[in-house]
């Protein structure tokens, strides 16, 4: 009696295995046949930055957990860029919000929000000043970068002085001047 039950179970197993294979092969044949229905293509309009929009830079300072914002009109070189193109330009920044009218970019800055630096010409060289507790600028360092090797627009900016928030931004800007 046990032999009959085992043989019957084996026969049922092989029968279902064969039927499964048969129906799978039939479904694959149907999928390989050319479709007779028409496909409809959907064109999605790409979202890009508008010239009359605004860009907001958010700086998050890790040591005192303060976020500062700077809002500016969209620069000409960003006009017409999509999200991926913008992200490739602002490597290291997080895109918090993206629309044609407004873009919000955020970066983390190692240091305190009160760290204010000034890049300025000093005796013909690029120099770094830091704001002290009395809100006065004090010479921190004179670099080995002569102002004369820089393009005229950058020289003019450094004659007037460029304020920089946070040490990370200072390092990034200094590396731009030295490369």
C-alpha positions in Angstrom: 0.0 0.0 0.0 2.8 2.4 0.9 4.5 1.6 -2.5 1.4 2.6 -4.4 1.1 6.0 -2.5 4.8 6.8 -3.1 4.5 5.8 -6.8 1.3 7.9 -7.1 3.0 10.9 -5.4 6.0 10.6 -7.7 3.8 10.3 -10.8 1.8 13.5 -9.7 5.1 15.3 -9.1 6.5 14.5 -12.5 3.2 15.3 -14.2 3.0 18.8 -12.6 6.7 19.3 -13.5 5.9 18.5 -17.1 2.8 20.6 -17.2 4.7 23.5 -15.7 7.4 23.2 -18.3 4.8 23.0 -21.1 2.9 26.1 -20.0 6.1 28.1 -19.4 7.3 27.2 -22.9 3.9 28.3 -24.4 4.1 31.7 -22.5 7.6 32.3 -23.8 6.5 31.7 -27.3 3.7 34.2 -26.9 6.1 36.8 -25.5 8.4 36.4 -28.5 5.7 37.0 -31.0 5.6 40.6 -32.3 3.0 42.7 -30.6 0.2 44.0 -32.7 -0.8 46.8 -30.3 0.5 50.2 -30.9 2.8 51.7 -28.2 2.4 55.3 -27.2 5.5 57.3 -26.4 5.3 59.8 -23.7 7.5 62.9 -23.8 8.4 64.2 -20.4 9.4 67.9 -20.3 12.8 68.3 -18.6 12.9 70.7 -15.6 15.7 73.3 -16.0 16.8 76.4 -14.1 15.3 79.7 -15.3 17.4 82.9 -15.7 14.9 84.9 -13.5 15.0 82.3 -10.7 17.0 82.4 -7.5 19.6 80.2 -5.9 19.9 79.8 -2.2 23.1 78.5 -0.7 22.7 77.0 2.8 25.9 76.5 4.9 25.4 74.1 7.9 28.1 74.6 10.5 28.9 71.4 12.3 30.4 72.8 15.5 27.5 75.0 16.5 24.7 73.4 14.3 23.7 76.7 12.7 22.6 77.1 9.1 23.2 80.3 7.3 21.6 81.2 3.9 22.8 83.4 1.1 20.2 84.1 -1.7 21.4 85.2 -5.1 19.9 85.5 -8.6 20.7 82.6 -10.9 24.1 83.1 -12.5 24.1 83.0 -16.3 26.1 79.8 -16.5 23.4 77.9 -14.6 20.5 78.9 -16.9 19.0 76.0 -18.7 20.7 73.3 -16.6 18.8 70.3 -15.3 19.2 68.7 -11.8 21.9 66.3 -12.9 24.0 69.0 -14.6 23.7 71.3 -11.6 24.8 68.5 -9.3 27.9 67.8 -11.4 28.9 71.5 -11.0 28.1 71.6 -7.3 29.9 68.5 -6.4 29.9 68.1 -2.6 26.6 70.0 -2.2 23.2 68.5 -1.6 20.4 69.7 -3.8 17.6 70.3 -1.2 15.0 71.8 -3.6 15.0 72.1 -7.4 12.5 74.0 -9.5 12.8 76.4 -12.5 12.3 79.3 -10.2 14.3 78.3 -7.1 17.2 76.0 -6.3 18.4 75.3 -2.7 21.9 73.9 -2.2 23.3 72.8 1.1 26.8 72.0 2.3 28.2 71.1 5.7 31.1 73.3 6.9 33.5 72.0 9.5 33.7 74.8 12.1 31.6 77.5 13.8 29.3 79.8 12.0 31.2 82.7 13.5 34.4 81.9 11.7 34.7 84.7 9.2 37.7 85.1 7.0 38.8 87.8 4.6 41.0 87.1 1.5 42.8 90.2 0.5 46.0 91.5 -1.1 48.8 92.1 1.4 52.2 93.4 0.2 51.5 91.9 -3.3 50.5 88.4 -2.0 47.2 86.7 -1.3 46.6 86.9 2.5 44.1 85.4 4.9 42.6 87.6 7.7 40.4 86.3 10.4 37.7 88.1 12.4 38.6 88.3 16.1 36.2 88.5 19.1 36.0 92.3 18.7 34.8 91.8 15.1 38.1 93.2 13.8 40.1 91.6 11.0 43.5 90.3 12.0 46.2 88.9 9.7 46.3 85.1 10.0 48.5 84.1 7.1 50.3 85.4 4.0 50.3 82.8 1.2 53.0 82.4 -1.4 50.6 83.3 -4.2 51.6 86.6 -5.8 48.5 88.6 -6.8 50.2 89.4 -10.2 49.7 85.8 -11.4 45.9 86.0 -11.1 43.5 87.2 -13.7 42.5 90.9 -13.4 38.9 90.3 -12.2 40.2 88.2 -9.3 43.0 90.7 -8.5 40.3 93.4 -8.3 38.2 91.3 -6.0 41.2 90.6 -3.7 42.0 94.3 -3.6 38.5 95.0 -2.3 38.5 91.9 -0.1 36.5 88.6 -0.3 34.7 87.5 2.8 34.5 83.7 3.3 32.4 81.9 5.9 33.9 78.8 7.5 37.2 77.1 7.3 36.1 74.5 4.7 35.1 77.2 2.3 38.4 79.0 3.0 40.3 75.9 2.1 38.3 75.3 -1.0 38.8 78.9 -2.2 42.5 78.9 -1.4 42.9 75.7 -3.4 41.2 77.4 -6.4 43.7 80.3 -6.2 46.7 78.0 -5.9 45.8 75.6 -8.8 
